[in-house]
């Protein structure tokens, strides 16, 4: 089976982090979000995937190339010359999808059971299936109304909670038959939720909603980005945390150097080749990316360091996101926010 991973968007709500990297490349526990998605698809037997790239496309192409292999799965990246929307991006690569296929966002974190969802889709004899999750605040999501047979009856885009037809959110995870692509014009900007799905309803197509017990976060804010790290470290979302697991709650990457006096008090990931100096305290859920350097007597509480960042002697960071290659000066005290060198 094949899949399409959508990876062209800007991720503007995650700015300033997405001023320096495309959202699919934003690390969660020191691995890009999109790589967690690649591994999820490979684990469910997907043999070939195609991903469209546009915003800061060079970062994705530098990491994975136009063609690579992950866990035996063929990964193909294709640059869009202009944004075509979620559906238009799939239509541009439609020659690759000649059987049942999966579409999934490359910038959201999930452990959805792809195999179970595909089986549900086939059992229902559907043209299209959407994975749905309950949400508290419908104003941030498109929501879907179902009947008792899981048929989709209608949509609302980001309704006020008091006006919402349901609390079932569209997760952007789909299973399609190739005939669904006939509803999408070639070389035009077209969106699944706004343009394609209303056509399915209008034409009376078999169109259903899948509700499974799975984790999903669109990582739409910096707070949600921090929460995704905690969810990965605590096991709430089933993803692979890199490194050797020590003492039940600490993962250490290859060639990392950690002084014996370092104090660990929570879930911590230390990336490969990171250096942590004498009497450093790491408290709460802390992610230290590869090639980071934390100098002596520094304290990090519930903080994320992206690759190449450094923290000076005696600095104190709490609830921070420290961007790629950012240098926190000695003795600085910073609470909250994202520290980025040169956001665009």
C-alpha positions in Angstrom: 0.0 0.0 0.0 1.1 3.6 -0.6 0.6 6.8 1.3 0.8 10.6 0.8 2.4 12.7 3.5 1.4 16.4 3.4 4.5 18.5 4.2 4.2 21.7 2.1 2.6 24.2 4.6 4.2 27.0 6.6 2.9 26.1 10.1 2.4 29.8 10.9 0.8 29.2 14.3 4.1 27.7 15.5 6.1 30.8 14.7 8.8 31.8 15.6 9.9 28.2 15.6 8.8 27.8 12.0 10.8 30.9 11.1 13.9 28.7 11.0 12.6 25.2 10.1 9.5 23.9 8.3 7.0 22.5 10.8 7.4 18.9 9.7 11.1 19.3 10.7 10.4 20.6 14.2 11.9 18.0 16.5 9.7 16.1 19.0 12.0 14.3 21.5 15.0 15.1 19.1 13.4 13.6 16.0 11.5 15.5 13.3 7.7 15.2 13.5 7.7 13.9 9.9 10.1 11.1 10.9 7.7 9.9 13.5 5.0 9.8 10.8 7.4 7.9 8.4 8.0 5.3 11.1 4.3 5.0 11.9 3.5 4.3 8.2 6.4 1.8 7.9 5.2 0.0 11.0 1.8 -0.6 9.4 3.2 -2.1 6.2 3.1 1.0 3.9 5.7 0.2 1.2 5.9 3.5 -0.6 5.2 7.1 0.4 5.2 10.4 -1.5 5.5 13.8 0.3 5.1 17.3 -1.2 7.4 20.0 0.1 7.2 23.8 -0.5 8.0 26.0 2.5 11.7 25.8 3.4 11.7 22.7 1.2 15.5 22.6 1.2 15.6 21.6 4.9 13.5 18.5 4.2 15.3 17.7 1.0 18.7 18.0 2.8 17.6 15.6 5.5 15.9 12.9 3.3 16.8 13.7 -0.3 14.4 13.2 -3.2 14.4 9.5 -2.5 15.4 7.5 0.5 14.5 4.4 2.5 13.2 4.2 6.1 12.7 0.8 7.7 12.4 -0.8 4.2 9.8 1.8 3.0 10.5 3.9 0.0 10.3 7.7 0.7 9.9 10.1 -2.1 9.9 13.9 -1.7 8.6 16.2 -4.4 8.9 20.0 -4.5 5.8 22.0 -5.3 6.5 25.1 -7.4 3.4 26.7 -5.9 1.1 25.7 -3.1 -1.8 23.6 -4.4 -3.7 22.9 -1.1 -4.1 19.5 0.6 -6.1 17.9 -2.2 -4.3 19.7 -5.1 -1.0 18.4 -3.7 -2.2 14.8 -3.8 -3.7 15.3 -7.3 -0.3 16.4 -8.6 1.1 13.0 -7.7 -2.0 11.0 -8.5 -0.1 8.8 -11.0 1.4 7.0 -8.0 -1.9 6.1 -6.3 -3.6 3.2 -8.2 -5.1 1.4 -5.3 -6.4 2.2 -1.7 -4.1 4.8 -0.2 -3.5 6.8 2.9 -3.1 10.6 3.3 -1.7 12.0 6.5 -0.3 15.3 7.7 3.5 15.4 8.1 3.3 18.1 10.8 0.9 16.5 13.4 1.8 13.8 16.0 -0.2 10.7 16.1 -0.1 6.9 16.7 -3.3 6.1 14.9 -3.7 2.4 14.0 -3.4 2.8 10.2 -4.0 -1.0 9.7 -7.3 -0.8 11.7 -8.4 2.3 9.9 -7.8 0.8 6.4 -9.7 -2.4 7.5 -12.6 -0.2 8.7 -12.6 1.7 5.4 -12.8 -1.6 3.4 -15.4 -3.1 5.6 -17.6 0.0 4.9 -17.0 -0.1 1.2 -16.1 3.6 1.3 -14.7 5.9 -1.2 -13.2 7.9 1.6 -12.7 7.6 5.3 -11.7 10.3 7.8 -10.0 9.6 11.2 -11.9 11.6 13.9 -11.0 12.6 17.5 -13.0 14.2 20.2 -11.9 17.8 21.1 -12.9 20.2 23.8 -12.6 23.5 21.8 -14.2 23.1 18.4 -13.2 26.7 17.4 -9.8 25.4 16.4 -10.9 22.5 14.2 -13.2 21.3 11.5 -15.9 19.1 13.0 -17.9 16.3 11.5 -21.4 15.0 12.1 -22.0 11.2 11.8 -25.0 8.9 11.8 -25.2 5.6 13.6 -23.5 3.8 10.7 -20.5 6.1 10.7 -21.7 7.8 7.5 -20.6 11.5 7.4 -23.6 13.8 7.2 -22.0 17.3 7.4 -19.1 19.5 8.3 -18.5 22.7 10.1 -15.2 24.7 10.0 -14.1 25.9 13.4 -17.5 26.6 14.9 -18.0 28.2 18.3 -18.6 25.4 20.8 -22.2 26.4 21.4 -23.0 26.2 17.7 -21.0 23.0 16.9 -22.8 20.1 15.3 -20.4 17.7 17.1 -17.1 17.5 18.9 -15.5 15.1 16.4 -12.6 16.8 14.8 -11.2 16.1 11.4 -7.6 15.0 12.1 -6.3 15.3 8.5 -5.8 11.5 8.3 -7.6 9.9 5.4 -8.0 6.7 3.5 -9.1 7.0 -0.2 -9.9 4.9 -3.2 -8.2 6.2 -6.3 -11.5 7.2 -7.8 -11.7 10.0 -5.2 -9.0 11.8 -7.1 -11.5 12.3 -10.0 -13.1 15.0 -7.9 -9.9 17.1 -7.8 -9.0 19.4 -10.7 -5.5 19.2 -12.1 -3.0 22.0 -11.2 -5.5 24.0 -9.1 -5.4 25.0 -5.5 -8.0 22.6 -3.9 -8.6 21.6 -0.3 -10.0 18.3 1.0 -12.2 19.8 3.8 -13.4 22.9 2.0 -13.7 21.7 -1.6 -13.6 17.9 -2.0 -15.6 16.6 0.9 -18.7 18.7 0.2 -18.6 17.2 -3.4 -18.7 13.7 -1.9 -21.8 14.6 0.1 -23.4 16.3 -2.8 -22.9 13.2 -5.0 -23.9 10.7 -2.3 -20.6 8.9 -2.2 -19.9 6.4 0.5 -18.0 8.6 2.9 -17.4 7.5 6.5 -15.7 8.5 9.8 -13.4 6.3 11.8 -13.2 6.7 15.5 -10.3 4.8 17.1 -8.5 5.0 20.4 -5.5 6.9 19.3 -3.4 10.0 20.1 -3.5 13.0 17.9 -2.1 16.5 18.2 -1.9 19.1 15.4 0.9 20.8 17.5 -0.7 24.2 16.6 0.9 26.3 19.3 4.1 26.5 21.3 2.2 25.2 24.3 1.0 22.2 22.3 4.6 21.7 21.0 5.8 21.4 24.6 2.9 19.1 25.5 3.8 16.8 22.6 7.3 16.3 24.1 5.8 15.4 27.5 3.3 13.0 25.8 6.1 11.3 23.9 8.3 11.0 27.0 5.6 9.8 29.3 4.3 7.2 26.8 0.9 8.9 26.2 1.7 8.7 22.5 3.4 5.6 21.2 6.5 6.9 19.3 10.1 5.8 19.4 12.3 7.9 21.7 15.9 7.8 20.4 18.8 6.8 22.6 19.5 4.2 25.3 17.0 4.2 28.1 18.4 4.6 31.6 16.8 4.6 35.0 13.3 4.3 33.5 13.0 8.0 32.5 16.2 9.1 30.8 17.2 8.4 27.2 20.8 9.0 26.2 22.0 9.3 22.6 25.2 8.0 21.1 28.4 9.7 22.2 26.7 12.0 24.6 28.9 13.1 27.5 27.2 13.6 30.8 29.0 14.5 34.0 28.3 12.1 36.9 27.1 15.0 39.1 24.2 15.9 36.8 20.9 15.8 38.6 17.9 14.2 36.7 14.4 14.9 38.1 11.9 13.8 35.4 11.7 12.6 31.9 14.8 13.6 29.9 16.2 13.0 26.4 19.8 13.7 25.8 20.6 13.7 22.1 23.7 12.3 20.4 27.0 14.1 21.0 25.4 16.5 23.5 27.6 17.6 26.4 26.3 18.3 29.9 28.6 19.7 32.5 29.2 19.5 36.2 26.3 20.1 38.7 23.6 20.7 36.0 20.0 20.1 37.0 17.4 18.8 34.5 14.0 18.9 36.0 10.6 18.0 34.6 10.3 17.0 30.9 13.5 18.1 29.2 14.7 17.4 25.7 18.3 18.2 24.8 18.9 17.9 21.1 22.0 16.5 19.4 25.2 18.6 19.6 23.9 20.7 22.5 26.2 22.0 25.2 25.1 22.8 28.7 27.8 24.3 30.9 28.2 23.7 34.7 25.6 24.8 37.3 22.9 25.5 34.7 19.3 24.5 35.5 16.7 23.5 32.9 13.1 22.9 33.9 10.5 21.7 31.4 12.6 23.0 28.6 13.4 22.0 25.0 16.8 22.6 23.4 16.8 22.1 19.7 20.0 20.7 18.0 23.2 22.8 18.4 21.9 25.1 21.2 24.1 25.9 24.1 23.4 27.1 27.7 26.0 29.1 29.6 27.3 28.5 33.1 24.8 29.1 35.8 21.9 29.9 33.5 18.3 29.1 34.5 15.7 28.2 31.9 12.1 27.3 32.7 9.3 26.4 30.2 11.5 27.5 27.3 12.1 26.4 23.7 15.7 27.2 22.7 16.1 27.2 18.9 18.8 25.6 16.7 22.2 26.9 17.5 21.0 29.6 20.0 23.4 30.5 22.7 22.0 31.3 26.2 24.5 33.4 28.0 26.0 32.6 31.3 23.8 33.5 34.3 20.7 34.4 32.2 17.3 33.7 33.8 14.6 33.0 31.2 11.0 31.8 31.9 8.8 30.9 29.0 8.9 31.7 25.2 10.9 30.6 22.3 14.5 31.8 21.7 15.3 31.9 18.0 18.4 33.3 16.4 17.0 34.7 13.1 13.3 34.1 12.6 12.2 35.0 9.0 
